Amino acid sequence: MNFTKNDIVGNIVAQNYKAAAVFKRREIDFCCQGNRTIEDVCGRNLDEIDSIINELTEAIATSENTVDFQSWPIELLTDYIEKKHHKYVENMTQEIKPYLDKICNAHGENHPEILKIRNLFLKATGELAAHMKKEELILFPFIRKMVVAKEKGNCIDFPSFGGLVNPINMMKEEHNDEGEYFREIATLSNQYEPPADACNSFRTTYSLLRGFQDDLHTHIHLENNILFPKALLLEKEFN
């Protein structure tokens, strides 16, 4: 796979998820802001562009296998996202909240940043829960309905929201909001680096938050860069 400065970051990861490690290491957002080119994320710095291209080439060349989500049928993607990532959000939200409460009570006076982190996490996960329900009850069922209609050669009645462009744009906007919440959490937590006086609960909380953010990045990437483009292409077959 050959890379150029004009390649879109999100498309690169969609084609081969090994590239995600390069962007994560450089703190380049390939999910919420995945529509930028390599040149864009490097600020037109030629040395930086060459460096990233070399790292990407090396990462892709490794023998380690990764899941080729791009080749998956669209209905399998919706099932996977819902059963893996949506379920992860639900479970980990409930696991992380008590830890945040505990360290806020024990360390909030000396570390007021964790009070802000808790507020951001509660706001982010509350909005994310509502976001996922819209996908599970409205968007994903319609995508699956299109798949069945195509297989049977049937026409399809479009729902009250019309085409997919508007709801998908809404989902992507909400993804951007989630990305911003967790960028702020990462900054407040010094990139999830516990302070010197952190207890085990403090360290565990930051580790769980980092894991939550990493899963969210993958979750959003699968939707923004793979599922949504596939859904829009499928919809065109009924127009």
N, C-alpha and C positions, 0 to 999 in steps of 0.2 A: 504494500500500500504506500503510494507516494504522496507526500504532503506539500502544499504550497501555502503561501501567506494568505491566500484568498479562501482557504477552506474554512467552513463554518464549524465552530467548536462543538456545538451540540450534534451536528451531523457526524463528526469524527467519532464521538463516543457512541453514537447510535450504530455506526458501522462496526466498531470494535471496542468493547468496554474496557479493554486493557489501557486505552488512552486516558480513562478517567483518573488513574493513579497519577499521571503526569500533571493533570490540571489540578487535582486535589493538593498535590505537593506544592504547587505554585499558588494555591489559593485563588484559582481561576474558576468562576462559577460557570459550569457547563450545563446546568439545568434551567434555573430561572432566567439567566442571561445567556443562554446557549446559542442565540442567534447572531453572535459576534464572530468576526473572522479572527484568525491567528494574528493578523496584522493589527486589528482593533485592540485585542487584549494586551498586545506588546507596546501599544502606543507608537507604532511605526519604528521602533528600535530594531535595526537590522540585526545586531548581534543577538538580541533577545529572540527574534524570530528564528534565526538559524539554530539557536540553542534549543528552543522548544521543538522544532522540527526534528532535530537529531534525537531528542529524548523520546518523541513519539515513535520515530522509526525504530529505535532500540526496544521500546516497550512492546510494540506490535510484533517484533521479531522473536520475542521470547516464546518458549515452547508451552508455557502454561496455558491450559484451555480455559476459555471463558464462555459463558452462555451467549449464544447468538440470538438475542431477543428480536433483532430485525427480521429474522426468518420465521418467527412465530406467527401463526394465524391470529387475526385480530381478536377473536373471541377468547382465545387462550390467554392473550395479554390481559384482557379485562378480568378474567378469572384469577390470574396470578396476582395482579395488582391488588385486587379486592381481598383475596385470601391471605396473601403474604404481607403486603405493606399496610393495608387498612387495618388488618388484625394486629399488626405490630404496633401501630399508633394507639389503638384502643388499649392494648395490654400494657405498653410501656408508659402511657400517660398515667395510668393508675399506679404503676410501680414507682415512678419518679416523684409524684406529688408528695407522698409521705416523707421522702428523703429531703425534699426542699423545705417542707414545714419543719422538719427536725433541725436542719442546719440553720434555718432562719431564726428559730427560737434560741439555739445555742450560740450562734456566732453573728447574728444580725447586727448587734451593736458595734462590734469591731470590724465587720465586713458588710457595710450597708449595700454593697453592690449585689449581694445575693438576694436581698429583698426585691431589687429591681429585676433580677433574673427570674425570680419566682413569678412576679407579676407578668412579665413577658411570656413566660412558658404557659401560664394559665390562659392568657389571651390567645396565644398562638394555637394551643391545643383545642380551645373552645371553638375557634373559628375553623380549625381543621376538621373537627368532628362534623360540623354542619356542612362543610365542603364535601366531605366523603359521602355523606348521606345523599347529597344532590347527584353525585356520580352513581351511587348504588341504586337509587330509585328512579333516576331520569335518564342520565346520559348513557351509562353502560347498557341498560336494557334496550335502548334504541339502537345502539351499535349492534348488539346481538340480534335484534329484530332485522336489521339490514342484512346481516350475514345469512340468516335463514331465508329471507326473501330472495337473495341472490342465488342461493343453492336451488331453490324451487322455481326460479325464473318468474317470480311474482313481482308485481308493482308494490309500492309501499305508501302508506298514508303517513304524511309528515305530521308530527305532533304540534301542539299549540305554539311551541317556541320556534317553529319554522325549521330552517336549516341548522346545521351544526356550528356555523361560524360564530354566532353570538354566544351560545353557551360555552364553547371551547375558549373563546376569548375571555369570558368571565372566569373560567377555571384557571387560565394562565395568569390573569390578574391576581387571583387569590393565591396562586403559587408564588407570585412575586412578593406578596405581603408576607407569606410564611418565610421566604428567603430572607427578607429584611429583618423579621423578628429574630431569626437565628444568627444573622450577622451581628446584631446588637448583643445577643446573649454571648456569642463567641468573644466579642470585644470586651464585654464586662468581665468575663471569666478569664481574661488573658489567654484566649485560645484553649480554654478548659485546662489550664495549668493551676492546680491548687496552690494556695499560699503556703508559706513555710510552716505556719501553725495549724494547718488543716488536720482534722481528725480523720479516721477511716471513713466515717459517714460522708464527710465533705468530699473526700477523694472519690468515693463511690458515686456520689451525685454527679460530679463533673464527668466521670467516665460514662455514666448512663446518658448524660446530656449530649456528649460527643457522639455516642452511638446512635442516639435519636436523630441528630443532625445528619450523620452519614447516611442513615436509612432514608431520611426525607429527601436528600439529594438524589439518591437512586430512584426513589419513588417518583419524584417530579420529572427526572430525566426520562423515565420510561413513558410518562404521559406526554410531556411537551415535545419530545424529540422522536418518539416512535409511534405511540398509540394515536395521538391526535392527527398527525399527518396521514396515517393509514386510514383513519375514519373519514377524513375529508375526501380522500381519493375514492373510497368506497361510495360515499354519498354521491359523487359526480356520476357514477354509473346509473343512478336512478333519475338523472335530470335529462 
